[in-house]
Amino acid sequence: MHKRKVLVVDDEQHIIELIQFNLEQNGFYVITSENGEDAIKIAQKEIPDLILLDLMLPGIDGFEACKQIRNHEQTSKIPIIMLTAKGEETDKVLGLELGADDYLTKPFSVRELIARMKAVLRRFEEPSKETLQVIKFHDLLMDTQKHEVIKNGKQVELTLKEFELLKILAQNRGKVLSRNYLLDEVWGYDYFGETRTVDVHIRHLRKKIEDNDKYPIYIETIRGIGYKMK
């Protein structure tokens, strides 16, 4: 079994060393970078399995680096966990809006970091176990095995979380799913109560799959409860 390759991006040398040491102890292969510009280049050259990306970087910050990694074809699908010393809600939401798959506030325990990394990698790598692999509704076609969504014959680029969210709504078509249920199912650990995360991802999903995201035909908002796929 090949070692998972992780790119760790942080401008604090002692944090890089700490993370690198612990990840290597847990069987990961680690490459590092201390700024956003290099991180983008290394990601394109090395194509890591996962990126741990600090927000507060010199030059190009973590937000911009995340955006550029997501916008580059070769690196657009690499899962990203953002690291930051700031616990502000706005940073968290902005990071998720730009396509980060998860978010960890410093100081964090190594155990929590590795648990989150494994959860993200598992969601990313597990082939779908559902018997229903192709889901069709209106002009959308979703292949859960290939992780593809096609609208009117064209592929729709979704982040991992957007895909998971759409999949769970599609598999429960007609059922109202609460925000906390969606948080639990898609984010997979205790995000309980942080329902803004779901709303942000639904908003992005609608921009990508709806003809007019102001008048959605696929995903319906059920006021005060959550969402359902029509």
N, C-alpha and C positions, 0 to 999 in steps of 0.2 A: 504494500500500500504506500503510495507516494506521500511525502510530507506536504501538508498544506502550507502554501507560501503566503506569508503575511507581510504587507508593507506597513511599517510603523512610522508615522509622520508627527514629529514633535520638535519644538526648538529647545527643549530643556534636555540636555544630555543625560542627566541622572534618571529622568523618566524613561527615556529611550532605553537606557541600560537595564533598568528595572524590568520594563515590559519584555525586552529582548531575552533577558535571562530566564524569566518565568515562562515565556512562550516556548523557548527552546527546551526547557525542562519538561514541558508538556507535549513535546513531539512536533512543534511547528518549525518551519524554516523561516527565518526572519530577515527581511531587508529593511533598511532604515533611510530616512531622509529628515533634514532639519528645516526645510522650507517648502513652500507651496510649488514654486517653479520646478524644483528638482523632482518633487513628488509626482507631478503630472508626467514628466519625462520618464521617470522610473516605472510608473504604472503602465505607460504605453510600451516600454521595452520589455518589462518582466511579466506583465499580465498576472499579478498576484491573485490568489483565491479570495483575499479579503484585504481591505484597507482600514487601518485605525488612523483616523485623521484628527489632529488637534485643530481647534478653531483659531486660537490666537497665534498665528504664525507671522514671521516678518515677511514683508513684501506681499505676495499674494496670500491672503488669509484662507482659512479652511473652507469658508463659504464659497469663495471664488474657485479654489482648487476642486472642490466637490462638483461645482457647476461644470468646470472644464472637463473633468474626468467623465461626468455623465454625458457630456455633449460629444465626446470622441467615440467613434464607432467601436474601436477595439476594446475600450474600457467601460463602455456605458452600462454593462451588466454586472460589473464587479461590485459585490456588496461592500458598503461603507458604514463603519461605526464611527460616529463623531465623538471626540473627547474634548471636554472643556472644563475649566475651573469655574465657569459662570453657570449658575443654576437658573438663570432667567428664562421664563416661559417663552419670550420672544425669540431667543436664540435657538431654543429647542425646536420651536415650530418652523423657524426659517431653515434650520438644518434639514428638517424632514421635508419641507417644501422643495428644497433643492435636490432631493433624491437620496438623502442618507437613509439607511435601512434601520439604524438604531442610534442611540444617544446615551452617553455615559458621562456623568458629572464627576470631576475629580474632587476629593480623593476617592478612589474606588478600590475595592479589594480585588486582588488577582483572581480570586475564585469567581467573583461576579463577572469580571471581564471575560474569563475563559468560558463561563456558562453562557454569556451573551453571544460570544463568538461562535460557539458550537451550535447555539440555537439558530443563528443567522445562516451558518453554513449548511446546517441540516435542511432548513427550509429551501435553501438554494439548490441543494444537490439531490435531495430525495426525489426519485421519479414518482410521479403521481400514483397513488394506490387506488384511486377511484376507478370503478368500472366505466363510469361515464367520462370518456376522455375528450370527446368533442361536444361542446355545448353550443347550440345555435339559438340566437334570438334576433328577430328583425334582420338588420344587415350586418350583425356582428357574429363572428365565428370564433369560438375560443377552444384552443387545443391545450388541455391541461398537461398532456404528456410532453409536448414540445415547448410549453411555456410561450405560446403565441396567441395573439389576438389579431384577427383580420376584420377590417371594416370596409365594406364595398370593394373587396379584393385587395386592399392595401393593408400592410402590416402596421399595427399601432404599437409604438414604443412605450411600454409600461415599466415602471420600477418594480422590483420584487414585491413590495408591499401593496402597490396598486393592483398587481396581478392577483395576489392572494385575496385581497378585498373583493375584487370583481368575481373571483372564483367562488368564494363563500356565498356571495349574494346570488350568483347564478345557480348554485346548487340548492339554494333555499328559495327559489323563485316564488313570489307571492306571499312569503312569510315575512313578518316584520322582525328585523334583528336589532336588538338594542345596541347602543354605542358601546356599552361595557362588554357585551357578548362579543362584538366585533374586535374590541381591544384584546380581549382574552384569547380569542381564536387566532387572530392574525399576528399580534405582537408576542403572544406566547408566554409572557410572564407578567409580573405585577405592575401593569401600567394603570391599574384600576383608578377610575376617576379622571384620568387625563383624556377626556373625550374630545378635546380640541384636536388631538392627533388624528382621530377618525375623520372629523369634519374637513381638515386640511387635505387628507388623502382623497376623500370623496370629491372635493372641489377639483382637485387635479385630474382625477379620473373622468369627471364629467367634461372637463375641457378637452380631453383626448377622445372620448367616445361619443359624446352627444353632438348632434348637428348644431344645436344652440344650447349652451350649458345653462342659460337663464330659464329655459323651458325644457327640463330634462324629460326624455321619454323612457329611458332605461331605469335609472335609479331614482326612486321617489323618497322624499324626506317625510318621515312621519313625525310631526311636531312633538317635541318633548320626549320622544322615545328613541328613534333611530332611523333606519333606512330599510327599504325593501326593493327588490328587483321586480319591476312590473311584469 
